[in-house]
Amino acid sequence: MPGYRFRAMNPKGRIVSSRMDASNVDDLEKRLLKIHLDLVSFKELRGARGKTVVGRVSRQDMITFCFHLEQVLGSGVPLMEGLGDLRDSSDNPSMQSLLASLIEDVSTGSQLSESMSKFPKVFDEVFTSLIRAGEQTGNLQVIFANLAETIKWQDELAAKTKKLLMYPTFVFTIVMGVFFFMMTFLVPQLVTFIKMMGMALPFHTQLLIDTSNFVKNWWPFLIGVPVVVTFLLYSLLQVSPVARYAFDWIKLKIWVFGPIVEKIIMARFANVFAMMYGAGITVMECLLISEKVVGNKVVGRVIVEVRDAISQGETISSSFKKTLVFPPLVLRMLSVGESTGGLDKSLMNVRYFYDREVKDAVEKLQGMIEPVLTLFLGGLMAWIILSVLGPIYEIMNKVGR
């Protein structure tokens, strides 16, 4: 079945651009009429087959998507109408294209989760599994409400992680820029003046001159080597599972950052597991999907071991306890939740605790970084001033005598 790129008009008079598979142009027009779109123009995509390809869909788009469908379903409006209203009101062409494809599939009898599974880059396995569970239990409205809250939390967590990484990187880059400027431009100017005095230079002044000469002569290597090493490491991580596992282990153990990374991973695991378990998905399937979304190969391998232990008849809490990886708080909440039947609520408490811990840790880390970098810059300036003004001061003393 050939594919067509089309532009169509919705009932509100807005133009929608998307892609659709159809036998011919007449079939394309009929398919569009079923979802209340009037064909304006089209272009056949030669050799095109299969599912629609959509562009970038942001977290904000997904939050709007979940919140809108929650409200629609809660008001008794049919799902098709809700999807159509969202398509017509969206300003993102990628979202319009996505929604047009969902509407087409649902109108032909497909389940919403089945249609979503065609877009794994937009709807991940957790999302589609929850929607499938909601369709089976009739709790789609609750599922969409939980998903909206979860995506909001994920957006905040991503912002915290980005803040954790970007702020030190930015400040360190500024400090290195100042250092290179001083060593390649400012210090050589001052050294020329000092050498004209024709006096013996103290150790710290000679060290400053040697450092400046080294940076001035070797700056391409000082900048290029870290860039090349970073690129090679990144390439290695993409192709080597062993390197990826080792890198994830280092992330958990590295000084200062390791505990924060661990809290982020535990919060993500607790959230995914609790949300899926609360939707009625089995423990084994929750673990299978959690393994893929925690974002760390070390923790993922541990979850595989837990799943194998549970399949052999062990309890959830004892299986996690044997791994020696999960913190006591997680183990305690798993034990309490398993004994009381409220495993999802217990894990949500874990997520709340670690979410707060991550926020506090990031703020403390930033509070530590600022004075350390300030001291570094102050020490650098003191070294330069002392090395330059020291000889000048000695000459002035000699002249005064």
N, C-alpha and C positions, 0 to 999 in steps of 0.2 A: 504494500500500500504506500503510494508516494506521500511525501510531506509537503505542506504548503505554509508559507509565511504570509499572513494576512493582516489586513486592517479592517476593523468592523466597528459599527456604531451601536452603542448600548441604548436602552430605552430612555436614558437621560440625555442623549445626544453627544456623549463623550466618545472619542475614538479609542479603541482598544487594539493594541498590536500584540500578536502572539503567533504560535505555530501549531498546526494540527495535521494529523494524518487523515487522509480521505481518499476514496477510490478515484474520484474525479472532481471537477469544479462543482457540479450539481450536488454531489454528495457532501462536499465541503459546505455549500450554502445551506443544505438541509440540517447538517450537524450544528451549524451556527444558529439557525433559527430555533433549534431545540433548547439552546441556552440563551435565547432572547437577544441575539446579536444579528445585525444586518450587514452582510458582506459589502465592503466598499472597494477594496482592491486586494489582489493576491499575487503571489509569485511561487511557482513550483520549485521546490528544492530538489535538484537532480540527485538521484542516488540516496536521498534521505529516507531513513527508515527508523522505526522505533519510537522511543519516548521523546517528549518535548524537552528541550534543553533550555534552562532558565539561567539568568545571570545571578548577580548577588542579591540575596535577601538578608537584611540586617536583623539583629535581635529585636529592634524596635518594631519592625514589620511583623515578626513572629508574636510579639507581645500583643500587638493590635489584633492579629489574626485570632489568637486564643481568647482574648477578652471579648471580641466581637461575637464569636461563635458561642461563647458561654452565655452572653446576654440574649442572643437570638434563640438559643435552645430553651433558655429559661422563660422566655416570653411566649413559647409555643409556636414560633415561626418555623416553617420547614427549613431543613438544612440547605436545600438548593437555593431558596430565596436568600438565605443568609450569605451564602457564598457569592451569589450574584450581586448583592448589595455591596459586599466588601470589594469585589472586583471593580465595580463601577466607581467606588469612592477612593480607590487606591491611586496614589500618584507615582508609584514605582512600576515601570514597565515590566520588570522581572516578576513582580508580585502579580500583576495583571495576567501575564502569561501563565504563571503557575496556577492561579485560580481558574482561568479558562480551561486548563487541562483537567483540573479536579472536577469542575462542573460537568465537563463532557463525560468523564468516566462514571461519575455518580449517576448522571442522567441515563446511561446505558445499563445500569444495574450493578455496577461495581461498588464494593464497600469503600468508604472513605479511607480506611487504613490501607486497603489494597492499592488505591490510587496514590496515596502518599508514599508508599514504598518504592514508587518509580523515581522518586527524587531524594535519594539518600543524602545528598549534600545539603538539603534543606531540612528534611525530616529524618533525624537519626533513628537508630534502632530503638532507643528508649521511647521516643515520641510515637512511632508507629505501633510499638507494642502496647503502650498505654491506650492509644485510640482503639486498637483492636479489642483490648479488655473492656473498654467503655462501651463499645458496640455490643459485646456479648452480654454485659451486665445491665445495659440500659442507663449507665451513669455518665454519658458523654459530657453533660454539663459540668459535673463535678470534676471530671478529668481535665476539661479545658480550663477550669478555674485553677486547678493545681498546676497545670502546665504554665499558665500565665505567671503565677507566683514564682515558679521554679526558674523560668527564663529571666525574670527580673533579678532573682538572686544570682543566677549565673552571670548576668551582665555586671552586677556589682562585684562579684568575685573576680571576674576578668579584669575589671577596672583596678581592683586592689593589686592583683598580680602584676599588671602592667605598671602600676605606680611603684611597686616594689622593685621592678627591674629598670624602669626608664629613668627614675629620678637619680639613683646613684650613677647610672651610665652617663646621663646628661652632665651632672656636676663634675664627674671624673674627666669627661671630655673637655670641659671648660678649663679645668685645672691643668690638664696636659697641654692645651692650647696656649695658656699663659706661660707654662714652663718652656715650651718650644720657642715662643716669641722672645722670652728673656735670653735664652741660651744662644739663639741664632742671630738676634738683632741687637738687643739692648746691651748684653754683656760684652760682645766684641767692640762696641763703641767705647765702653768704659775701659776695657783692657788696653786699647790703643793709648788712652790718656795715661794709664798707670805705667805702661812700659816706657813712656817718654820721660818719666822721672828718673830712670836709670838706677833704681835701688833694688836691694834684695827683697823678694816677695815672701811674705809669711805663707805657711802651709795652706791655710784655708783659701787664700787668694790664688795660689798656684792650682789648688784643686778646682776652684771655680773656672779658671782659664782652661784647664785640661778637660773639664766636663763640657764647657762651651765648644771647644774645638772638636770633641768627639761627636756631640750632637750635630754641629754644623757640617761635619764631613760625612757622617753616617746616617743622617736623618731619613733618606729613602729606605734604608734597611730597617730602621727603628719603626717606621710606619708600615712598610710593606710586609715585613715578616709576620706581625700579628694578624694582618688581613689574610695573608696566604694560609697561615696555620688555622685560622677560623674557618676559612672556606674548605680546607682539607678535612677538618674535623666534622664539619656539617655534612660533607659528601660521604664520609665514612659512616656517620650515623644513619644516613638514608639507605645504605646498602648492607650494613652489617648488624644483624640482630644482637650479636655479642657486644659490639660497641655500644649499641643503644641501651642494652641492659646495664652495662657498666656505667654509662653516663647517668642513667636513672638512679643507680645505687649511689653515685657520687652526689647527686642532687639531694638525696635524703640525709647524707652524712656531712655535707659541707658545713663549715663553721658559720654560725649566725643564720644563714639562709636555709639550711637543712630543716630545722624545726618548723619554720614557717611553711616550707613546701609540704612537709608531712601533714600539717594541719589542713592545708588546702585540699590535699588528696583525701584525707579522712572525711572532711566536710562533703566533698563531692560524692564519695562512696556512700556515706550515710544518707544523703539526699536522694540519690538514684534508687538505692535499695528500698528506702522507706516509701517512696512514691509508688514504685512498682508493686511492692508487697501490699500496700494499702489498696491498690486497684484490683487485687485478686490474682495477681500473677504468682506462680509457684516460686518457692525459694530457689530451686535449682535454676530456673530461667532468670530470676533476678540476679543470681551470682554470675551466670553466663554473660549477661549483658553488662553487669557492673565491671567485669574483668576488662571489657573493651573500652569503657568510658572513664576509668579512673585516671588515665593519662600517665601511667608509670608501669614499666614492665616488671619491676620488682614486686610491687603490690599486686599486679595482675597475676603473676605466677603464684603468689600466696593464695589468691582467691581460687585459682585452679585447684590447689592442694585442699582447700577447704571444701570445695565442691565434691572432690573425690572422697574425702572423709565422710561427708554427709551421705553420699550415695552408698557408703558401706555401713550406714546405720548409726553413726555418731550424731550427737546433738549439735546444734548450730554453735552454741557458746563454747563447747569443748573443742570443736573443730577449729575455731578461730584462736582459741587460747594456745593450742599446740604450735601455731605458726611462729610465736614469739616476735611478731612484727606489729600487730595492732596494739595501740596503747591501752592501759588499764581502763580508762573511761569507756572506750568502745566495747571492751569485753564485758564490763559491768552492765552497760545498757543492753547489750545483746542478751545477757543472762536474765536480766529483769524482764525484758520484753518477751523473751521466750517463755518464761514461767507464768507471766500474766496474760499472755495472748495479745499484748499491745506492742509488737515488735516495731511497727511503723512509727508509733508515737515515740518510743524510746530512741529510735535512730534520728528522728526529727529533733529531739533534744540534743543529741550529739552534734547535729549540723548547726544548731543555734549556738552551742558552746564554742565550737571551733571557728565559726564565723566571727564571733566576738573576739576570740583569741587572735585570729589573723589580723583583724582591724587594729587591735592594740599593739601587736608585734610590729606591724608595718609602721605605725606612728612612732614607736620606740626606736626602730631602726633608723628612721629618718632623723629623729632627734640625736642619734649617735653620729650619723654621717656628717651632718652640718658642722659640728665643732671639730671633728677630726680633719676634715678638708680645710677648715679655716686655720687650724694649727699648721697644716702642711704648707698652705700658702704663706702664712705668717713666717714660718721657719725659712721658707725659700727666700722671701724678701729680706729677712734678717741676715741670712747668709750672704746675699748679694751686697747689701748695704755695708755690712761689716768688712767684707773682702775688698770693697772699693774705697770706702771712706777710711778704713784703718791705715793704709799706706799714706793717704793724703794727710791724715791727722799727724802721723809720725814726722812727715816732712815739715809741716807747719811748726811742730815743736822744735825741730832742729833749727829752722830759720829764726824762731823766736829767741833761741839761746845765742 
